[in-house]
Amino acid sequence: MSFERPLLLVLLVLALLPLLLRPERPSAHPALGLTPPDPLSRWVSAGLRLAGIAAIATLVVALAGPFAGGGSVTRQGQGANIVLLIDRSSSMDNSFAGRAPDGAEDSKSAVAKRLLVDFASRRPHDRIGVAAFSTSPMQVLPITDHLDAVRGAIAAIDRPGLAHTDVGRGLALAFGQFGPETLGEARAVVLVSDGAGVIGMEVQDLLRQQVAREPVNLYWLFIRTMGSPGLFETPASKSDDTPQARPERHLHLFLGRLGIPYRAFEAESPEAIAEAIGEIDRLETRPIAYVEELPRQPLAWAFYAGAAVLLAALLAARLAERPLVPAGPPLPALKRREGGL
Protein backbone atom coordinates (compact mmCIF):
# COMPACT_ATOMS: atom_id res chain seq x y z
CA MET A 1 0.00 0.00 0.00
CA SER A 2 1.27 3.48 -0.90
CA PHE A 3 0.07 7.00 -0.14
CA GLU A 4 -0.53 10.10 -2.24
CA ARG A 5 0.16 12.42 0.74
CA PRO A 6 2.44 10.43 3.07
CA LEU A 7 3.41 13.49 5.14
CA LEU A 8 -0.08 13.51 6.67
CA LEU A 9 0.75 10.24 8.41
CA VAL A 10 2.61 12.23 11.08
CA LEU A 11 -0.86 13.09 12.40
CA LEU A 12 -1.15 9.50 13.62
CA VAL A 13 0.25 10.74 16.94
CA LEU A 14 -3.22 12.20 17.54
CA ALA A 15 -4.47 8.64 17.97
CA LEU A 16 -2.90 8.70 21.45
CA LEU A 17 -5.37 11.36 22.64
CA PRO A 18 -7.94 8.84 23.99
CA LEU A 19 -5.20 7.47 26.28
CA LEU A 20 -4.09 10.87 27.50
CA LEU A 21 -7.40 12.65 27.96
CA ARG A 22 -9.59 11.63 30.87
CA PRO A 23 -12.63 13.90 30.95
CA GLU A 24 -14.09 14.31 34.44
CA ARG A 25 -17.81 13.99 34.99
CA PRO A 26 -19.92 14.65 38.12
CA SER A 27 -20.59 11.42 40.00
CA ALA A 28 -22.88 10.50 42.86
CA HIS A 29 -20.04 8.39 44.25
CA PRO A 30 -17.00 10.64 44.59
CA ALA A 31 -15.09 7.82 46.29
CA LEU A 32 -15.21 5.23 43.50
CA GLY A 33 -12.81 3.03 45.35
CA LEU A 34 -15.66 2.18 47.72
CA THR A 35 -17.79 0.81 44.88
CA PRO A 36 -17.69 -2.92 44.19
CA PRO A 37 -15.41 -4.15 41.33
CA ASP A 38 -17.10 -4.11 37.91
CA PRO A 39 -14.94 -5.99 35.29
CA LEU A 40 -17.53 -5.50 32.54
CA SER A 41 -17.40 -1.73 32.90
CA ARG A 42 -13.61 -1.82 32.74
CA TRP A 43 -13.68 -3.90 29.54
CA VAL A 44 -16.25 -1.55 28.02
CA SER A 45 -14.13 1.48 28.96
CA ALA A 46 -11.02 -0.07 27.42
CA GLY A 47 -12.94 -0.99 24.29
CA LEU A 48 -14.24 2.53 23.85
CA ARG A 49 -10.74 3.95 24.19
CA LEU A 50 -9.45 1.50 21.58
CA ALA A 51 -12.34 2.47 19.30
CA GLY A 52 -11.37 6.13 19.67
CA ILE A 53 -7.74 5.32 18.82
CA ALA A 54 -8.79 3.32 15.77
CA ALA A 55 -11.22 6.02 14.59
CA ILE A 56 -8.56 8.74 14.64
CA ALA A 57 -5.98 6.47 13.00
CA THR A 58 -8.28 5.40 10.16
CA LEU A 59 -9.28 9.02 9.47
CA VAL A 60 -5.62 10.07 9.23
CA VAL A 61 -4.78 7.16 6.92
CA ALA A 62 -7.78 8.00 4.71
CA LEU A 63 -6.68 11.64 4.45
CA ALA A 64 -3.19 10.46 3.35
CA GLY A 65 -4.73 8.96 0.19
CA PRO A 66 -3.91 5.24 0.40
CA PHE A 67 -3.87 3.16 -2.77
CA ALA A 68 -2.70 -0.25 -3.91
CA GLY A 69 -0.93 -1.11 -7.13
CA GLY A 70 0.16 1.62 -9.53
CA GLY A 71 3.66 2.15 -10.83
CA SER A 72 4.98 0.45 -13.93
CA VAL A 73 6.46 -2.85 -14.99
CA THR A 74 8.75 -3.69 -17.90
CA ARG A 75 7.51 -6.48 -20.13
CA GLN A 76 8.68 -8.19 -23.31
CA GLY A 77 6.52 -8.05 -26.41
CA GLN A 78 6.54 -7.69 -30.18
CA GLY A 79 6.91 -4.22 -31.64
CA ALA A 80 9.34 -1.44 -32.53
CA ASN A 81 10.37 2.14 -31.85
CA ILE A 82 8.82 4.09 -34.73
CA VAL A 83 8.84 7.74 -35.80
CA LEU A 84 6.10 8.77 -38.22
CA LEU A 85 7.44 11.61 -40.37
CA ILE A 86 4.49 13.22 -42.14
CA ASP A 87 4.50 15.70 -45.01
CA ARG A 88 2.37 18.76 -44.21
CA SER A 89 2.88 20.67 -47.43
CA SER A 90 -0.23 22.13 -49.05
CA SER A 91 -0.24 19.45 -51.79
CA MET A 92 -1.24 16.88 -49.13
CA ASP A 93 -4.54 18.75 -48.79
CA ASN A 94 -5.45 17.82 -52.37
CA SER A 95 -7.05 14.61 -53.51
CA PHE A 96 -5.24 11.81 -55.33
CA ALA A 97 -6.38 13.49 -58.55
CA GLY A 98 -4.43 16.63 -57.62
CA ARG A 99 -7.43 18.88 -56.97
CA ALA A 100 -9.32 20.19 -53.96
CA PRO A 101 -11.38 17.32 -52.51
CA ASP A 102 -15.12 17.38 -52.82
CA GLY A 103 -17.73 15.38 -50.94
CA ALA A 104 -16.99 12.25 -52.99
CA GLU A 105 -13.24 12.04 -52.26
CA ASP A 106 -10.90 12.67 -49.36
CA SER A 107 -7.65 14.58 -49.28
CA LYS A 108 -4.40 12.62 -49.14
CA SER A 109 -3.72 13.87 -45.62
CA ALA A 110 -7.18 12.73 -44.40
CA VAL A 111 -6.65 9.25 -45.84
CA ALA A 112 -3.15 9.06 -44.35
CA LYS A 113 -4.45 10.19 -40.96
CA ARG A 114 -7.17 7.56 -40.85
CA LEU A 115 -4.87 4.71 -41.87
CA LEU A 116 -2.00 5.76 -39.59
CA VAL A 117 -4.36 5.89 -36.59
CA ASP A 118 -5.41 2.32 -37.42
CA PHE A 119 -1.74 1.37 -37.77
CA ALA A 120 -0.87 2.75 -34.32
CA SER A 121 -3.94 1.13 -32.73
CA ARG A 122 -2.86 -2.29 -34.00
CA ARG A 123 0.53 -1.94 -32.30
CA PRO A 124 -0.13 -1.46 -28.57
CA HIS A 125 3.44 -2.38 -27.58
CA ASP A 126 5.19 0.08 -29.91
CA ARG A 127 6.80 3.30 -28.81
CA ILE A 128 5.78 5.86 -31.45
CA GLY A 129 6.79 9.44 -32.12
CA VAL A 130 5.31 11.88 -34.62
CA ALA A 131 7.10 14.60 -36.59
CA ALA A 132 5.94 16.81 -39.45
CA PHE A 133 7.62 18.94 -42.08
CA SER A 134 6.79 21.47 -44.74
CA THR A 135 8.75 24.72 -44.87
CA SER A 136 10.58 23.52 -41.74
CA PRO A 137 10.46 20.37 -39.59
CA MET A 138 8.52 20.21 -36.33
CA GLN A 139 8.41 17.65 -33.56
CA VAL A 140 4.76 16.90 -32.86
CA LEU A 141 5.20 14.16 -30.23
CA PRO A 142 8.36 12.58 -28.77
CA ILE A 143 8.60 8.81 -28.83
CA THR A 144 6.11 7.50 -26.28
CA ASP A 145 4.08 4.42 -25.41
CA HIS A 146 0.93 6.46 -24.64
CA LEU A 147 -1.36 5.38 -27.46
CA ASP A 148 -3.96 8.10 -26.86
CA ALA A 149 -1.30 10.80 -27.27
CA VAL A 150 -0.08 9.16 -30.48
CA ARG A 151 -3.61 9.07 -31.92
CA GLY A 152 -4.09 12.73 -31.01
CA ALA A 153 -0.83 13.74 -32.69
CA ILE A 154 -1.71 11.85 -35.88
CA ALA A 155 -5.20 13.39 -35.88
CA ALA A 156 -3.64 16.86 -36.24
CA ILE A 157 -1.91 16.16 -39.56
CA ASP A 158 -4.86 17.08 -41.77
CA ARG A 159 -4.78 20.74 -40.73
CA PRO A 160 -3.99 23.15 -43.59
CA GLY A 161 -0.32 22.87 -44.59
CA LEU A 162 2.29 25.21 -46.03
CA ALA A 163 3.72 25.45 -49.52
CA HIS A 164 7.22 23.97 -49.36
CA THR A 165 8.64 20.50 -48.65
CA ASP A 166 11.92 20.46 -46.71
CA VAL A 167 12.14 16.68 -46.50
CA GLY A 168 15.88 16.64 -45.75
CA ARG A 169 15.65 18.46 -42.45
CA GLY A 170 12.49 16.52 -41.66
CA LEU A 171 14.48 13.28 -41.97
CA ALA A 172 17.26 14.73 -39.82
CA LEU A 173 14.71 15.52 -37.11
CA ALA A 174 13.19 12.03 -37.32
CA PHE A 175 16.57 10.26 -37.15
CA GLY A 176 17.45 12.27 -34.05
CA GLN A 177 14.37 11.13 -32.11
CA PHE A 178 15.83 7.80 -31.02
CA GLY A 179 17.50 7.94 -27.63
CA PRO A 180 20.05 5.59 -26.07
CA GLU A 181 17.25 3.57 -24.45
CA THR A 182 16.34 2.21 -27.91
CA LEU A 183 19.77 0.71 -28.60
CA GLY A 184 19.52 -2.97 -29.45
CA GLU A 185 15.81 -2.66 -30.29
CA ALA A 186 13.97 -2.27 -33.58
CA ARG A 187 13.97 1.33 -34.78
CA ALA A 188 12.20 2.61 -37.87
CA VAL A 189 11.24 5.86 -39.57
CA VAL A 190 8.11 5.91 -41.75
CA LEU A 191 8.17 8.83 -44.17
CA VAL A 192 4.70 9.72 -45.49
CA SER A 193 4.90 12.23 -48.33
CA ASP A 194 3.48 13.01 -51.75
CA GLY A 195 6.60 14.79 -52.97
CA ALA A 196 10.15 15.82 -52.22
CA GLY A 197 12.60 18.66 -52.64
CA VAL A 198 16.26 19.03 -53.39
CA ILE A 199 18.41 18.16 -50.37
CA GLY A 200 21.51 20.29 -49.93
CA MET A 201 24.93 18.69 -49.56
CA GLU A 202 25.31 19.74 -45.93
CA VAL A 203 22.00 18.07 -45.05
CA GLN A 204 23.01 14.94 -46.98
CA ASP A 205 26.22 14.75 -44.95
CA LEU A 206 24.24 15.21 -41.72
CA LEU A 207 21.89 12.34 -42.63
CA ARG A 208 24.83 10.03 -43.42
CA GLN A 209 26.42 10.82 -40.07
CA GLN A 210 23.17 10.19 -38.19
CA VAL A 211 22.45 6.77 -39.70
CA ALA A 212 26.10 5.73 -39.29
CA ARG A 213 25.88 6.57 -35.60
CA GLU A 214 22.37 5.18 -34.98
CA PRO A 215 21.15 2.88 -37.79
CA VAL A 216 17.39 2.70 -38.40
CA ASN A 217 15.04 1.02 -40.84
CA LEU A 218 13.56 3.53 -43.28
CA TYR A 219 10.27 3.28 -45.16
CA TRP A 220 8.94 5.83 -47.63
CA LEU A 221 5.22 5.74 -48.25
CA PHE A 222 5.07 7.87 -51.40
CA ILE A 223 1.51 9.05 -51.99
CA ARG A 224 1.60 9.56 -55.73
CA THR A 225 -0.69 12.10 -57.34
CA MET A 226 -2.42 10.78 -60.43
CA GLY A 227 -0.31 11.46 -63.53
CA SER A 228 2.84 12.51 -61.64
CA PRO A 229 6.20 10.74 -62.20
CA GLY A 230 6.91 7.77 -59.95
CA LEU A 231 9.95 6.84 -57.91
CA PHE A 232 11.04 3.94 -60.09
CA GLU A 233 10.63 5.43 -63.57
CA THR A 234 13.82 6.40 -65.41
CA PRO A 235 13.37 9.48 -67.62
CA ALA A 236 13.94 8.98 -71.33
CA SER A 237 16.22 12.01 -71.49
CA LYS A 238 19.24 12.37 -69.20
CA SER A 239 18.64 16.10 -69.08
CA ASP A 240 15.37 15.38 -67.31
CA ASP A 241 17.03 13.05 -64.79
CA THR A 242 18.19 15.71 -62.32
CA PRO A 243 17.29 16.46 -58.68
CA GLN A 244 15.61 19.68 -59.78
CA ALA A 245 13.47 17.98 -62.45
CA ARG A 246 12.75 14.72 -60.60
CA PRO A 247 13.29 15.38 -56.88
CA GLU A 248 11.25 12.33 -55.76
CA ARG A 249 13.29 9.90 -57.86
CA HIS A 250 16.62 11.36 -56.71
CA LEU A 251 15.54 11.36 -53.07
CA HIS A 252 14.67 7.69 -53.53
CA LEU A 253 18.13 7.01 -54.99
CA PHE A 254 19.83 8.93 -52.17
CA LEU A 255 17.93 7.07 -49.43
CA GLY A 256 18.86 3.76 -51.05
CA ARG A 257 22.56 4.70 -50.76
CA LEU A 258 22.48 5.58 -47.05
CA GLY A 259 23.56 2.05 -46.10
CA ILE A 260 20.51 1.25 -43.97
CA PRO A 261 17.52 -1.03 -44.66
CA TYR A 262 15.27 1.05 -46.90
CA ARG A 263 12.09 0.32 -48.78
CA ALA A 264 9.78 2.59 -50.78
CA PHE A 265 6.08 2.11 -51.49
CA GLU A 266 4.08 3.93 -54.14
CA ALA A 267 0.39 4.42 -53.47
CA GLU A 268 -2.10 6.07 -55.80
CA SER A 269 -5.27 5.27 -53.85
CA PRO A 270 -6.48 4.78 -50.28
CA GLU A 271 -6.42 1.01 -50.86
CA ALA A 272 -2.77 1.14 -51.94
CA ILE A 273 -1.86 3.18 -48.87
CA ALA A 274 -3.61 0.63 -46.62
CA GLU A 275 -1.72 -2.20 -48.32
CA ALA A 276 1.62 -0.43 -47.90
CA ILE A 277 0.99 0.35 -44.23
CA GLY A 278 -0.02 -3.28 -43.69
CA GLU A 279 3.29 -4.41 -45.19
CA ILE A 280 5.22 -2.07 -42.88
CA ASP A 281 3.18 -3.45 -39.99
CA ARG A 282 4.29 -6.99 -40.84
CA LEU A 283 7.95 -6.04 -41.35
CA GLU A 284 8.38 -4.12 -38.10
CA THR A 285 7.44 -6.76 -35.55
CA ARG A 286 10.37 -7.80 -33.39
CA PRO A 287 11.04 -8.45 -29.69
CA ILE A 288 10.91 -5.21 -27.73
CA ALA A 289 10.87 -4.23 -24.08
CA TYR A 290 7.92 -2.00 -23.23
CA VAL A 291 6.71 -0.37 -20.04
CA GLU A 292 3.17 -1.11 -18.90
CA GLU A 293 1.55 1.32 -16.48
CA LEU A 294 -0.34 -0.46 -13.70
CA PRO A 295 -3.66 1.03 -12.57
CA ARG A 296 -4.08 2.28 -9.02
CA GLN A 297 -6.73 0.90 -6.70
CA PRO A 298 -7.85 3.69 -4.30
CA LEU A 299 -8.36 2.50 -0.73
CA ALA A 300 -9.39 5.71 1.03
CA TRP A 301 -13.07 4.78 0.81
CA ALA A 302 -12.49 1.66 2.94
CA PHE A 303 -10.78 3.67 5.69
CA TYR A 304 -13.47 6.33 5.62
CA ALA A 305 -16.11 3.61 5.95
CA GLY A 306 -14.24 2.03 8.88
CA ALA A 307 -13.91 5.40 10.61
CA ALA A 308 -17.63 6.05 10.14
CA VAL A 309 -18.52 2.73 11.80
CA LEU A 310 -16.20 3.41 14.74
CA LEU A 311 -17.49 6.95 15.23
CA ALA A 312 -21.08 5.71 15.08
CA ALA A 313 -20.26 3.17 17.81
CA LEU A 314 -18.68 5.87 19.98
CA LEU A 315 -21.68 8.15 19.46
CA ALA A 316 -24.07 5.35 20.39
CA ALA A 317 -22.05 4.65 23.53
CA ARG A 318 -22.13 8.32 24.47
CA LEU A 319 -25.90 8.54 24.03
CA ALA A 320 -26.38 5.37 26.07
CA GLU A 321 -24.55 6.72 29.14
CA ARG A 322 -26.63 6.81 32.34
CA PRO A 323 -25.58 7.70 35.91
CA LEU A 324 -25.22 4.74 38.28
CA VAL A 325 -27.55 6.30 40.90
CA PRO A 326 -29.82 9.24 40.13
CA ALA A 327 -28.59 12.28 41.98
CA GLY A 328 -30.97 13.23 44.82
CA PRO A 329 -31.58 16.59 46.40
CA PRO A 330 -28.54 18.11 48.10
CA LEU A 331 -28.07 17.24 51.76
CA PRO A 332 -28.99 20.03 54.21
CA ALA A 333 -26.03 21.77 55.73
CA LEU A 334 -25.44 21.13 59.40
CA LYS A 335 -25.97 24.19 61.58
CA ARG A 336 -23.58 24.96 64.38
CA ARG A 337 -25.29 25.53 67.67
CA GLU A 338 -23.90 27.61 70.43
CA GLY A 339 -22.35 25.55 73.13
CA GLY A 340 -21.85 22.53 70.97
CA LEU A 341 -23.58 20.45 68.33
N, C-alpha and C positions, 0 to 999 in steps of 0.2 A: 504494500500500500504506500502511495506517495501523496504529497500534499501540494496544492497550488500556492498556499500562503503559510509555509512552515513556521515563520517567525511568530505567528499567533499561538503556537503551542506553548510558548513561555507562560501563557495565561493559565496553564494547568495548575500552577501553584494555588490558584483561587479555590481549587477543589478541597484544600485543607481547611477552608473556613468552617464547615460544619463541625470539625474537631476542636476548633479554637474558640468559637462563639458559643456561649452558654446563656441564652436569654433567661432572665429571672422573671418568674410569674408569682403573683400573690398566692399563698397557699393557706388553707385552714389548719395545716399541721406544720408550723414553722420548724419543729424539731423532727425532721423526717427519720432521723435515726431511731426514734421510738416506734415507728411504724413497723409492722411485720414484714419480713422479706417477701419480695414479689418477683420471682425470676422471669415470669412472662413479660412484665413491664420492662424489665431490663433488656430482654431480647428485642422487644418492640422498639425501645429507644435506640438500641444499637443499629437495628435495621433501618430506621428512619435516617440516622446519620449517614449510613452507607448509601442510602438512596440519594441523599443530598449531594454526597461526594460524586456519585456516578452521574447525577443530572448535570452538575457543573462541568465535569470532565467531557461528557458527550456533547454538550453545547460548544465547548471550546474546540473539540476535534471537528465538529461539523463546520464551524466558522473557518477553520484552516483549509477547507476544500479538499477532503480526501478523495482519492480515486485509485482504481486498480488498473493495471495494464498500461497502455500508452507506450511511448518510445518508438523504437524502430529495430528491425532485425534484417540482417543481410542474408539474402537467399540466392540460390543459383537457378537460372532459367535460360530460356532461349531468346535472343534478341540482339540488339546492337546499340551503339551510340551514333545517332544520326542527326545531321544538320540539314534542314530543308532550306535551300537558298532559292528564293522566289523572285522572279522578274516582276517589277511593278511599273514598268514603262507603260505609256498610254496605249500602245498597241495591244497589250493584254486585255484592255477593256473592249476590244472589238470581237466580233464573232470569228469562227473559223473561216468564214468567207471574206474576212477583211473589212467588214462594215459594222456600223453600230448595230447592236443586237435589237431585235424586235421581240414581240411576245412569243414568237415561235422558236426562237433560238437563244441560247445563253452566250455570254461572253466567255472567252478563254479563261479569264481569271475566276469566274464563278464556277466553271466546270472543274478547274484545278482545285479550288477550295473544297468543293464537295467531295472529290475523290481523295484528297489528302487527309481530310478529317476522317474518312472511312479507313484510310491506311493507318493513321495513328491509333484509331480505336481498336484495330485488329492486333496491335502490338503493345499489350499492357505492360510488358517488362522492358521496353525500350526506354532509353533516355534520349529525349528529342529536344533539339533547339531549332529556332526559326530565325532566319535572317532575310532581308529584302534588299533589293538594289534597283536603282533607276539612274538618276543623275549622280547619286552617291550611295554607298552601302549603308545599311542601318541594321543594328542588332535589335530584333523584335523580342526574342525570348532566349535567355541562356539555356544551355543544355539542362534539362530537368526531367524528373520522372513523374511530375504532376500532370496527369493526362488532361484535366480540365483546363489548365493553363495553356497547354499545347493546342487544344481545340480552339480556345479563344484567340490565340495568336494567329492560327491559320485562318480563322474566320474574318480577320481584318485585312486579308490580302486583296479583296475585291473592291477596296476603296479606290477612288480615282487616282491614277498614277501620273507620273511626269513623262517628259518627252524622251529623255536619253536613256542609254543602256550601258552603264559602266560595269560590265560583267567581270572584268579583271579584278577590280578592287572588291567586288562582291565575293569572288572566290577567295581572295586573300582573307577577308573577314571570316568566311565560313571555315577555312582551314585553321584559323587561329582559335576556334571555339573549343577545341579538344584540350582538356587539361591533363596533368600527369596522372590523374586517377583513372584515365581511360587506357593507359598503356597496357598492352597485352590483351586488350579486348577488341571486338569488332568496331571499326569506326568507318563511317560513310558520309559522304556529302551527296545530296540529291539536288541537282540544279534543274529548276523548272523555268523554262524561258521560251519565248517565241522568236528570239533573235539574238544578235550579238553585236559587238563593236570591236574596233581595233584595239588590241592590248599593247600598250607601250612596252619597250624593252625593259625598263626598270621594273615594271609590274611582272613581266615574265620571269625576270631573275628572282624576284621576291617569291613567286609561286614555286619555283624550282627549289629554293632554299627551304620553304615550309614543308613540302612533301618529302624532301630528303631527311628533314629532321623528325617529322611525325607523319609517316605514311598513312594514307586513308584510301578507301575505295571510293571511286567517283562515278556517278551516274548523271547523264544529261538527258532529261526528258524534254526533247525539242518539240514544242507545240507548233507545228508547221501550218502557216496560213495557206489556204487553197491557192495554188498557182505559183507560190514562191519557190525558189531553189531549195533543194534538200541538202542534207549534210554529206551524202555519199555520191553526189553527182559531180563528175569531172567536167568542167566547161570545155566546149569544143575549141575555143581560142585561148591560148596561153595568156593573152593580154587581159582576158576576163578573169583569170585565176589569180587574183590578188586579194590581200586582206581587205582592201578598201571596197572592191567589187563584190566579194563573196566572204564577208566576215564570219558567217556561221560555219562555212566549210573550213576556213583556216583556224577558227577556234577549235573545231573538232580535231583537226590535225595536230594542233599544239597540245591539246589535252592528252591525245594518244601518245605523245612523246615525253610526257612527264615522268614515266617510269613507275607508275602506280596502276593498279587494276582500274580500268576505265571501260565504260560501256555507254553507248548512246542509243536512244530510242527516238524514232520519229513518230509523231501522232498527229493525224489530220482530223480526228473526230473524238467525241467523248468516249466512244467505245475503245478506240486505240489508246487513249490515255489510261483508261481503266486496265487494259491488258498490260501496258508497260509498268504501271504501278504494281500490279499483281506479280509481275516477274521480279521486280526489285524486292518485293515482300518475300518471295521465295529465296532469293539469293542471300539476303541479309538476315539469316537466322542461324546464330551460333551461340555457344555457351557464353553467358554473361552474368556477372554478379549485380544484383539489383537490391535496392533498399526498400523494404515494405514497412509503411507506417502502421503501427498497431493502434486500434481505437481505444480510447479511454472509457472506463466504466465508472461514472460518478457514484460515490458512496455517501455523500453528505445527507441525502434523504433518509438513509437508514439511521444515521446518528440523530438527526432531528426527530425522527419518529420515536427512537428510544428515549430521548430527553423528554418528549411530550408525555410518554407513558409514566416516566418517573415523577415528573412534576405533577401529573394528575394524581398519582398515589400520595404524594406529599400533601397536596391540597385536600384530598379526601381525609387524610389523617388529621390535618389541622381542623377541619370542620367537625370531625368526630370527637374532638377533645371535650371532656366534661370534668368538672372538679370532683375529687373523691367524696367530699362531704359538703353539701350546700352550706355556704357561709350564713350563720345566724346573725341575729342582732348583736351589736357590740355589747360587751359586758359592762355593767355600771361601774363607775369608778368608786373605789372605797373612799369614804370620807374620814377624815382624821377628827377624832373627838378630843376635846380638852381633857386632860388627865389620863389619857390612854385611849386604847382602841375600844 
